């Protein structure tokens, strides 16, 4: 439970507090697409078709069951983007150009990235104003975080000078274990105010919700997971 769970539920939480929000699924696995309730097998067009220039961004947008939340879905075709754009000049900025025409229509655009550093991830980072980093409360998580921050610095220097890290979010936080508190302590020691006050708990309900194609707010709105993501949305807005 990390980036996609957070992308879906943060986007839904921002919509819950009255912010018009677009979720962009930039991962060929398309977990954010199915997790928000869209049957990807029925899609005729997805983010891939926008990135290769076949379709305008506005024609890719789907509404969701959450009022104020829309989505640009993904499918496995996105894998082809890497190969087809390899020789394309300005290939790292294709997503920025695609989203340019619609960015003023939303208060927030949340992009769910692939799990590895790829051309798609570079495109997402080159398009974004800020990056939210989910950090699982596990032993090796901090090592990967340092590498990610180095990558952000490089992208900031070369492709997207305004890019910043909006915050580091502790996920799968288990108050019953010392390890979760140790990871939190280390993160706060190294990254200070970058660490969000909100911590997302380890939760069966949060894990179950995507398999029903729902964010936590429609699946179990009274759960601790729903309350945590609402708190995170407020903290993101304040920052």
N, C-alpha and C positions, 0 to 999 in steps of 0.2 A: 504494500500500500504506500504509494509515493506520488510520483508526478501526475499520473493520469487521474487518480482519485482526487488529488488536490486541484487539478485543472477543472474537472467537472464540478466539484462541490464549491470551489471558490467562485467560479463563474455563476453558478446557481445562487450562491449566497449574495453576490453583488446584485443580481437581479431581484432577490428577495428584499433588499434594502432600497430598492427603487432606482438602481443604476441600469441603464440600457447596456446590455452586455452581449458580445459575440464570442463564442468559443470556436477556435480554429484548430482542427485536428490535423497536425503535421506529421503524424506517425503512420507509416504504412500498415502497422498492425491494426489501426483504426479502433482501438479500444475506447477512446473518448466518444467516437461516433456511436458505437453500440451501447456504451454506458449511459448515453443521454437519451436513448430510446429510438434510434434510427436503424432500420434494417438495411445494412450496407449492400445486401444482395439485390435490392431493388433500385439502387442508385444508378442513374444514367450518367451523371457527371459528379465529380468531386474535386477536391483541391488540385489534384494532378492536372485536370483540364484547364484550370485557371493558370497554373504555373507555366504550362507550355503555350499559353496564349490563345487557346481555343474558345474560352468563355470569360466574360467579365465577372468580377467578384460578386457583384449584386445578384447574378443569376445562379450562384452556387449556394445561396443562403437558405437555410431551412429554419422554420420556427420549431420550438420545442414545447413540451407540456408545461414548462415553467414560464410564467408571464414575464416578458422583458428579456428573455434569453433566446438567442438564435445561435445557429451553428453552421460552419462550413465543414462538411464531412470529409472523411478520407476513405480510401480503399487501397488494396494491395498494389494498384497501378502506380502509386507514388514511388515505389522502388525504381521504376523506370526513369524517374526524373533525374536521378543521380547520373545515369549513363547518358541520357539524351542531352544533358546540359554540360557535360564534361568539357567540351570545346567552346562553349558559349561565353563570349565576353560579357562580363558583368553578371555571371551566373549566381553570385552570392547575394545579389540585390533583387532577384526576380520577385520574391514574395513582398518585399517592400513596395515595389511598383504595383503589384496586384492589389494590395490592401489600401494603397494611397487614395483610391477613388471612394472608399467607404469608411475610412477611419473617423471622419467627422460625424458619422451617423450614430456612433456609440460612445458611451462614457468610458467603457473599458473593452479592450479586446484581449482575450486570454488565449495564448498559443500553447498547445500541448506538443512538446518536442519528442523526437525519437530518443531512445535511451542511450545512444552513442553519439559521438561527435561526427556528424556527416554533413553533406552539402545542405540537406534539409535543416539541420540544426543551425548551421551557419546562417542560412536564410532567415530563420526565426529570430536569431540574435541580432542580425543586421536590421530587422524590422522593428524590434521592440524598443520601448523607452526604458524598460527596466526588467530585471530577471528576479523571479522568486525561486529560491532554492529549497526544495524539500530535502530534509536530512533525516534519514531513518535513525532511530535511536539504537544503533548497533555498532559493534566494535570498529569495523573497518570503514565506516561511513565518512569519517573526518578526512581520511587520506584522499578520497575522491573529491571531497569538497575543495581542498587546496588546489588540485589540478584544475577544477572547474573555474576557480577564481582567476588563475593564471590565464586560462583561455579567454575569459571575459575581458581581461586587461588587453590582450592582443587584439580582440575584435573591436574594442573601444578605440584602440590606437589606429587601426587600419580601416575599418568599415563603418563604425557607428560611434562617433565621439560622445554623443549624449548618453550612451548606454550606462546604466548603473545597476547595482544589485539592490533591489528594494528591501530584501530581507531573507533570512535563513529560517525556515520553518521546521521545527522538530515534529516528526510524524512517528506513528506506531509507538507513542510514548506510554510506557507501562509503569505506573506509580508503585507497583509491587516489586520492581527490580532495582537494584543499585545501579545496574548498567545504564539504564535510561537517564538517571540523574548524573552519572559520571559523564556521559556524552553531552548532556546539556551544560554541565559545568565547563567542560573543555571548549565547547563551542562558544560559550559566553566569554571565556578567558581570552580566546584567540580573536574573536570577531565582535566583541562588545555589543554595541547598540544595534548591530545588524540582525541579531537574533530576535525573532518575534516573541512577544510575551505569550501569545497563544501557543499552546501545544496540542497537537492532534493525538487523541488517545488511540491505543490499540483497541479495535472495536470490531466485533463480529458483524454488527449491522452495517458499518461502513464497507466491510468486505463483501457483504451480500448484495448491497444495492445495485452495483453495476450489472450483475447477472440478471436483474429484472429490468434493466434499461432505465434506471431511475437514479437521480441524485438523492442524497440522503434526506432532502427536505420533503420529497414526496413519498419516499419509502418509509421513513420513520422520523417525522418532524420533531418529535419530543425527545429524541435520543441525544446522548451526550456528544455524539459526532456532529449532529446538526447544530447544536449550540456552539461547538468549537469552531466550525467553519463560519458561522455568523459572526463570532468574535473576531476571526481572522479577517473577514471582509471589512469590518469596521476599522480594524487596525491598518489594513491596506489603504483604505480611504484617508485615514488620518495622516498616513505617511506621504 
